[in-house]
Amino acid sequence: MEALNIPIKNFLTNPIHIKSESLDFKTAKQIADLKARELGSDPMLLAWYEGKTGEYTPKTECGAGDKPAWIVYAQSRGGDITIDINNEEYIFIYKSNPK
């Protein structure tokens, strides 16, 4: 079950904040991919969230209290790079392979 009244930022671990002018999903993902590659070789995208629409992936039922399931999924699978673009407009969680 998704949390409705708790800001997503409360559940993110050490997010990297990026500000950019108006973006679509494709451009936001490209920015996040580049940043993730700076931090780890061959990072794997585990989950994403689009604040404008409320869409997210993966669609899963795993959960821990009020924490959104897509965050639980990514963090439980080693997600250690979190990119937050434009204050939760887009969030991407990656698993890194440290350089």
Phi and psi in radians as a Rosetta constraint file:
Dihedral C 1 N 2 CA 2 C 2 CIRCULARHARMONIC -1.433 0.35
Dihedral N 2 CA 2 C 2 N 3 CIRCULARHARMONIC 2.475 0.35
Dihedral C 2 N 3 CA 3 C 3 CIRCULARHARMONIC -1.299 0.35
Dihedral N 3 CA 3 C 3 N 4 CIRCULARHARMONIC 2.322 0.35
Dihedral C 3 N 4 CA 4 C 4 CIRCULARHARMONIC -1.854 0.35
Dihedral N 4 CA 4 C 4 N 5 CIRCULARHARMONIC -0.447 0.35
Dihedral C 4 N 5 CA 5 C 5 CIRCULARHARMONIC -1.971 0.35
Dihedral N 5 CA 5 C 5 N 6 CIRCULARHARMONIC -0.047 0.35
Dihedral C 5 N 6 CA 6 C 6 CIRCULARHARMONIC -1.882 0.35
Dihedral N 6 CA 6 C 6 N 7 CIRCULARHARMONIC 2.190 0.35
Dihedral C 6 N 7 CA 7 C 7 CIRCULARHARMONIC -1.009 0.35
Dihedral N 7 CA 7 C 7 N 8 CIRCULARHARMONIC 2.427 0.35
Dihedral C 7 N 8 CA 8 C 8 CIRCULARHARMONIC -1.006 0.35
Dihedral N 8 CA 8 C 8 N 9 CIRCULARHARMONIC -0.635 0.35
Dihedral C 8 N 9 CA 9 C 9 CIRCULARHARMONIC -0.976 0.35
Dihedral N 9 CA 9 C 9 N 10 CIRCULARHARMONIC -0.440 0.35
Dihedral C 9 N 10 CA 10 C 10 CIRCULARHARMONIC -1.171 0.35
Dihedral N 10 CA 10 C 10 N 11 CIRCULARHARMONIC -0.313 0.35
Dihedral C 10 N 11 CA 11 C 11 CIRCULARHARMONIC -1.822 0.35
Dihedral N 11 CA 11 C 11 N 12 CIRCULARHARMONIC -0.106 0.35
Dihedral C 11 N 12 CA 12 C 12 CIRCULARHARMONIC -1.511 0.35
Dihedral N 12 CA 12 C 12 N 13 CIRCULARHARMONIC 2.459 0.35
Dihedral C 12 N 13 CA 13 C 13 CIRCULARHARMONIC -1.744 0.35
Dihedral N 13 CA 13 C 13 N 14 CIRCULARHARMONIC 2.020 0.35
Dihedral C 13 N 14 CA 14 C 14 CIRCULARHARMONIC 0.794 0.35
Dihedral N 14 CA 14 C 14 N 15 CIRCULARHARMONIC 0.981 0.35
Dihedral C 14 N 15 CA 15 C 15 CIRCULARHARMONIC -1.169 0.35
Dihedral N 15 CA 15 C 15 N 16 CIRCULARHARMONIC 2.559 0.35
Dihedral C 15 N 16 CA 16 C 16 CIRCULARHARMONIC -1.669 0.35
Dihedral N 16 CA 16 C 16 N 17 CIRCULARHARMONIC 2.095 0.35
Dihedral C 16 N 17 CA 17 C 17 CIRCULARHARMONIC -1.633 0.35
Dihedral N 17 CA 17 C 17 N 18 CIRCULARHARMONIC 2.291 0.35
Dihedral C 17 N 18 CA 18 C 18 CIRCULARHARMONIC -2.229 0.35
Dihedral N 18 CA 18 C 18 N 19 CIRCULARHARMONIC 2.351 0.35
Dihedral C 18 N 19 CA 19 C 19 CIRCULARHARMONIC -1.915 0.35
Dihedral N 19 CA 19 C 19 N 20 CIRCULARHARMONIC 2.365 0.35
Dihedral C 19 N 20 CA 20 C 20 CIRCULARHARMONIC -2.670 0.35
Dihedral N 20 CA 20 C 20 N 21 CIRCULARHARMONIC 2.627 0.35
Dihedral C 20 N 21 CA 21 C 21 CIRCULARHARMONIC -1.124 0.35
Dihedral N 21 CA 21 C 21 N 22 CIRCULARHARMONIC 2.990 0.35
Dihedral C 21 N 22 CA 22 C 22 CIRCULARHARMONIC -0.663 0.35
Dihedral N 22 CA 22 C 22 N 23 CIRCULARHARMONIC 2.221 0.35
Dihedral C 22 N 23 CA 23 C 23 CIRCULARHARMONIC -2.218 0.35
Dihedral N 23 CA 23 C 23 N 24 CIRCULARHARMONIC 2.673 0.35
Dihedral C 23 N 24 CA 24 C 24 CIRCULARHARMONIC -1.779 0.35
Dihedral N 24 CA 24 C 24 N 25 CIRCULARHARMONIC 3.029 0.35
Dihedral C 24 N 25 CA 25 C 25 CIRCULARHARMONIC -1.030 0.35
Dihedral N 25 CA 25 C 25 N 26 CIRCULARHARMONIC -0.791 0.35
Dihedral C 25 N 26 CA 26 C 26 CIRCULARHARMONIC -1.025 0.35
Dihedral N 26 CA 26 C 26 N 27 CIRCULARHARMONIC -0.796 0.35
Dihedral C 26 N 27 CA 27 C 27 CIRCULARHARMONIC -1.186 0.35
Dihedral N 27 CA 27 C 27 N 28 CIRCULARHARMONIC -0.716 0.35
Dihedral C 27 N 28 CA 28 C 28 CIRCULARHARMONIC -1.068 0.35
Dihedral N 28 CA 28 C 28 N 29 CIRCULARHARMONIC -0.736 0.35
Dihedral C 28 N 29 CA 29 C 29 CIRCULARHARMONIC -1.132 0.35
Dihedral N 29 CA 29 C 29 N 30 CIRCULARHARMONIC -0.691 0.35
Dihedral C 29 N 30 CA 30 C 30 CIRCULARHARMONIC -1.073 0.35
Dihedral N 30 CA 30 C 30 N 31 CIRCULARHARMONIC -0.749 0.35
Dihedral C 30 N 31 CA 31 C 31 CIRCULARHARMONIC -1.084 0.35
Dihedral N 31 CA 31 C 31 N 32 CIRCULARHARMONIC -0.805 0.35
Dihedral C 31 N 32 CA 32 C 32 CIRCULARHARMONIC -1.130 0.35
Dihedral N 32 CA 32 C 32 N 33 CIRCULARHARMONIC -0.727 0.35
Dihedral C 32 N 33 CA 33 C 33 CIRCULARHARMONIC -1.029 0.35
Dihedral N 33 CA 33 C 33 N 34 CIRCULARHARMONIC -0.778 0.35
Dihedral C 33 N 34 CA 34 C 34 CIRCULARHARMONIC -1.074 0.35
Dihedral N 34 CA 34 C 34 N 35 CIRCULARHARMONIC -0.791 0.35
Dihedral C 34 N 35 CA 35 C 35 CIRCULARHARMONIC -1.128 0.35
Dihedral N 35 CA 35 C 35 N 36 CIRCULARHARMONIC -0.738 0.35
Dihedral C 35 N 36 CA 36 C 36 CIRCULARHARMONIC -1.098 0.35
Dihedral N 36 CA 36 C 36 N 37 CIRCULARHARMONIC -0.658 0.35
Dihedral C 36 N 37 CA 37 C 37 CIRCULARHARMONIC -1.199 0.35
Dihedral N 37 CA 37 C 37 N 38 CIRCULARHARMONIC -0.436 0.35
Dihedral C 37 N 38 CA 38 C 38 CIRCULARHARMONIC -1.185 0.35
Dihedral N 38 CA 38 C 38 N 39 CIRCULARHARMONIC -0.489 0.35
Dihedral C 38 N 39 CA 39 C 39 CIRCULARHARMONIC -1.715 0.35
Dihedral N 39 CA 39 C 39 N 40 CIRCULARHARMONIC -0.326 0.35
Dihedral C 39 N 40 CA 40 C 40 CIRCULARHARMONIC -2.806 0.35
Dihedral N 40 CA 40 C 40 N 41 CIRCULARHARMONIC 2.559 0.35
Dihedral C 40 N 41 CA 41 C 41 CIRCULARHARMONIC -1.350 0.35
Dihedral N 41 CA 41 C 41 N 42 CIRCULARHARMONIC 2.358 0.35
Dihedral C 41 N 42 CA 42 C 42 CIRCULARHARMONIC 0.914 0.35
Dihedral N 42 CA 42 C 42 N 43 CIRCULARHARMONIC 0.953 0.35
Dihedral C 42 N 43 CA 43 C 43 CIRCULARHARMONIC -1.164 0.35
Dihedral N 43 CA 43 C 43 N 44 CIRCULARHARMONIC 2.587 0.35
Dihedral C 43 N 44 CA 44 C 44 CIRCULARHARMONIC -1.956 0.35
Dihedral N 44 CA 44 C 44 N 45 CIRCULARHARMONIC 2.169 0.35
Dihedral C 44 N 45 CA 45 C 45 CIRCULARHARMONIC -1.259 0.35
Dihedral N 45 CA 45 C 45 N 46 CIRCULARHARMONIC 2.166 0.35
Dihedral C 45 N 46 CA 46 C 46 CIRCULARHARMONIC -1.811 0.35
Dihedral N 46 CA 46 C 46 N 47 CIRCULARHARMONIC -0.571 0.35
Dihedral C 46 N 47 CA 47 C 47 CIRCULARHARMONIC -2.772 0.35
Dihedral N 47 CA 47 C 47 N 48 CIRCULARHARMONIC 2.691 0.35
Dihedral C 47 N 48 CA 48 C 48 CIRCULARHARMONIC -2.557 0.35
Dihedral N 48 CA 48 C 48 N 49 CIRCULARHARMONIC 2.804 0.35
Dihedral C 48 N 49 CA 49 C 49 CIRCULARHARMONIC -2.495 0.35
Dihedral N 49 CA 49 C 49 N 50 CIRCULARHARMONIC 2.408 0.35
Dihedral C 49 N 50 CA 50 C 50 CIRCULARHARMONIC -2.032 0.35
Dihedral N 50 CA 50 C 50 N 51 CIRCULARHARMONIC 1.958 0.35
Dihedral C 50 N 51 CA 51 C 51 CIRCULARHARMONIC -1.113 0.35
Dihedral N 51 CA 51 C 51 N 52 CIRCULARHARMONIC -0.608 0.35
Dihedral C 51 N 52 CA 52 C 52 CIRCULARHARMONIC -1.091 0.35
Dihedral N 52 CA 52 C 52 N 53 CIRCULARHARMONIC -0.673 0.35
Dihedral C 52 N 53 CA 53 C 53 CIRCULARHARMONIC -1.846 0.35
Dihedral N 53 CA 53 C 53 N 54 CIRCULARHARMONIC -0.316 0.35
Dihedral C 53 N 54 CA 54 C 54 CIRCULARHARMONIC 1.391 0.35
Dihedral N 54 CA 54 C 54 N 55 CIRCULARHARMONIC 0.064 0.35
Dihedral C 54 N 55 CA 55 C 55 CIRCULARHARMONIC -1.239 0.35
Dihedral N 55 CA 55 C 55 N 56 CIRCULARHARMONIC 2.607 0.35
Dihedral C 55 N 56 CA 56 C 56 CIRCULARHARMONIC -2.723 0.35
Dihedral N 56 CA 56 C 56 N 57 CIRCULARHARMONIC 2.850 0.35
Dihedral C 56 N 57 CA 57 C 57 CIRCULARHARMONIC -2.592 0.35
Dihedral N 57 CA 57 C 57 N 58 CIRCULARHARMONIC 2.522 0.35
Dihedral C 57 N 58 CA 58 C 58 CIRCULARHARMONIC -1.443 0.35
Dihedral N 58 CA 58 C 58 N 59 CIRCULARHARMONIC 2.701 0.35
Dihedral C 58 N 59 CA 59 C 59 CIRCULARHARMONIC -1.456 0.35
Dihedral N 59 CA 59 C 59 N 60 CIRCULARHARMONIC 1.795 0.35
Dihedral C 59 N 60 CA 60 C 60 CIRCULARHARMONIC -2.427 0.35
Dihedral N 60 CA 60 C 60 N 61 CIRCULARHARMONIC 2.789 0.35
Dihedral C 60 N 61 CA 61 C 61 CIRCULARHARMONIC -1.796 0.35
Dihedral N 61 CA 61 C 61 N 62 CIRCULARHARMONIC 0.026 0.35
Dihedral C 61 N 62 CA 62 C 62 CIRCULARHARMONIC -1.147 0.35
Dihedral N 62 CA 62 C 62 N 63 CIRCULARHARMONIC 2.612 0.35
Dihedral C 62 N 63 CA 63 C 63 CIRCULARHARMONIC -2.925 0.35
Dihedral N 63 CA 63 C 63 N 64 CIRCULARHARMONIC 2.904 0.35
Dihedral C 63 N 64 CA 64 C 64 CIRCULARHARMONIC -2.523 0.35
Dihedral N 64 CA 64 C 64 N 65 CIRCULARHARMONIC 1.593 0.35
Dihedral C 64 N 65 CA 65 C 65 CIRCULARHARMONIC 1.162 0.35
Dihedral N 65 CA 65 C 65 N 66 CIRCULARHARMONIC -2.220 0.35
Dihedral C 65 N 66 CA 66 C 66 CIRCULARHARMONIC -1.521 0.35
Dihedral N 66 CA 66 C 66 N 67 CIRCULARHARMONIC -0.118 0.35
Dihedral C 66 N 67 CA 67 C 67 CIRCULARHARMONIC -1.186 0.35
Dihedral N 67 CA 67 C 67 N 68 CIRCULARHARMONIC 2.264 0.35
Dihedral C 67 N 68 CA 68 C 68 CIRCULARHARMONIC -0.996 0.35
Dihedral N 68 CA 68 C 68 N 69 CIRCULARHARMONIC 2.447 0.35
Dihedral C 68 N 69 CA 69 C 69 CIRCULARHARMONIC -1.040 0.35
Dihedral N 69 CA 69 C 69 N 70 CIRCULARHARMONIC -0.633 0.35
Dihedral C 69 N 70 CA 70 C 70 CIRCULARHARMONIC -1.156 0.35
Dihedral N 70 CA 70 C 70 N 71 CIRCULARHARMONIC -0.540 0.35
Dihedral C 70 N 71 CA 71 C 71 CIRCULARHARMONIC -1.282 0.35
Dihedral N 71 CA 71 C 71 N 72 CIRCULARHARMONIC -0.778 0.35
Dihedral C 71 N 72 CA 72 C 72 CIRCULARHARMONIC -0.986 0.35
Dihedral N 72 CA 72 C 72 N 73 CIRCULARHARMONIC -0.813 0.35
Dihedral C 72 N 73 CA 73 C 73 CIRCULARHARMONIC -0.973 0.35
Dihedral N 73 CA 73 C 73 N 74 CIRCULARHARMONIC -0.928 0.35
Dihedral C 73 N 74 CA 74 C 74 CIRCULARHARMONIC -1.137 0.35
Dihedral N 74 CA 74 C 74 N 75 CIRCULARHARMONIC -0.804 0.35
Dihedral C 74 N 75 CA 75 C 75 CIRCULARHARMONIC -1.174 0.35
Dihedral N 75 CA 75 C 75 N 76 CIRCULARHARMONIC -0.613 0.35
Dihedral C 75 N 76 CA 76 C 76 CIRCULARHARMONIC -1.292 0.35
Dihedral N 76 CA 76 C 76 N 77 CIRCULARHARMONIC -0.228 0.35
Dihedral C 76 N 77 CA 77 C 77 CIRCULARHARMONIC -1.868 0.35
Dihedral N 77 CA 77 C 77 N 78 CIRCULARHARMONIC 0.318 0.35
Dihedral C 77 N 78 CA 78 C 78 CIRCULARHARMONIC 1.645 0.35
Dihedral N 78 CA 78 C 78 N 79 CIRCULARHARMONIC 0.220 0.35
Dihedral C 78 N 79 CA 79 C 79 CIRCULARHARMONIC -1.039 0.35
Dihedral N 79 CA 79 C 79 N 80 CIRCULARHARMONIC 2.001 0.35
Dihedral C 79 N 80 CA 80 C 80 CIRCULARHARMONIC -2.236 0.35
Dihedral N 80 CA 80 C 80 N 81 CIRCULARHARMONIC 0.041 0.35
Dihedral C 80 N 81 CA 81 C 81 CIRCULARHARMONIC -2.167 0.35
Dihedral N 81 CA 81 C 81 N 82 CIRCULARHARMONIC 2.026 0.35
Dihedral C 81 N 82 CA 82 C 82 CIRCULARHARMONIC -2.030 0.35
Dihedral N 82 CA 82 C 82 N 83 CIRCULARHARMONIC 2.131 0.35
Dihedral C 82 N 83 CA 83 C 83 CIRCULARHARMONIC -1.922 0.35
Dihedral N 83 CA 83 C 83 N 84 CIRCULARHARMONIC 2.107 0.35
Dihedral C 83 N 84 CA 84 C 84 CIRCULARHARMONIC -1.958 0.35
Dihedral N 84 CA 84 C 84 N 85 CIRCULARHARMONIC 1.958 0.35
Dihedral C 84 N 85 CA 85 C 85 CIRCULARHARMONIC -1.780 0.35
Dihedral N 85 CA 85 C 85 N 86 CIRCULARHARMONIC 2.180 0.35
Dihedral C 85 N 86 CA 86 C 86 CIRCULARHARMONIC 0.997 0.35
Dihedral N 86 CA 86 C 86 N 87 CIRCULARHARMONIC 0.851 0.35
Dihedral C 86 N 87 CA 87 C 87 CIRCULARHARMONIC 0.945 0.35
Dihedral N 87 CA 87 C 87 N 88 CIRCULARHARMONIC 1.063 0.35
Dihedral C 87 N 88 CA 88 C 88 CIRCULARHARMONIC 1.331 0.35
Dihedral N 88 CA 88 C 88 N 89 CIRCULARHARMONIC 0.267 0.35
Dihedral C 88 N 89 CA 89 C 89 CIRCULARHARMONIC -1.159 0.35
Dihedral N 89 CA 89 C 89 N 90 CIRCULARHARMONIC -0.729 0.35
Dihedral C 89 N 90 CA 90 C 90 CIRCULARHARMONIC -2.454 0.35
Dihedral N 90 CA 90 C 90 N 91 CIRCULARHARMONIC 2.407 0.35
Dihedral C 90 N 91 CA 91 C 91 CIRCULARHARMONIC -2.274 0.35
Dihedral N 91 CA 91 C 91 N 92 CIRCULARHARMONIC 2.348 0.35
Dihedral C 91 N 92 CA 92 C 92 CIRCULARHARMONIC -2.259 0.35
Dihedral N 92 CA 92 C 92 N 93 CIRCULARHARMONIC 2.331 0.35
Dihedral C 92 N 93 CA 93 C 93 CIRCULARHARMONIC -2.102 0.35
Dihedral N 93 CA 93 C 93 N 94 CIRCULARHARMONIC 2.200 0.35
Dihedral C 93 N 94 CA 94 C 94 CIRCULARHARMONIC -2.072 0.35
Dihedral N 94 CA 94 C 94 N 95 CIRCULARHARMONIC 2.727 0.35
Dihedral C 94 N 95 CA 95 C 95 CIRCULARHARMONIC -1.806 0.35
Dihedral N 95 CA 95 C 95 N 96 CIRCULARHARMONIC 2.211 0.35
Dihedral C 95 N 96 CA 96 C 96 CIRCULARHARMONIC -1.624 0.35
Dihedral N 96 CA 96 C 96 N 97 CIRCULARHARMONIC 2.795 0.35
Dihedral C 96 N 97 CA 97 C 97 CIRCULARHARMONIC -2.039 0.35
Dihedral N 97 CA 97 C 97 N 98 CIRCULARHARMONIC 1.759 0.35
Dihedral C 97 N 98 CA 98 C 98 CIRCULARHARMONIC -0.904 0.35
Dihedral N 98 CA 98 C 98 N 99 CIRCULARHARMONIC 2.464 0.35
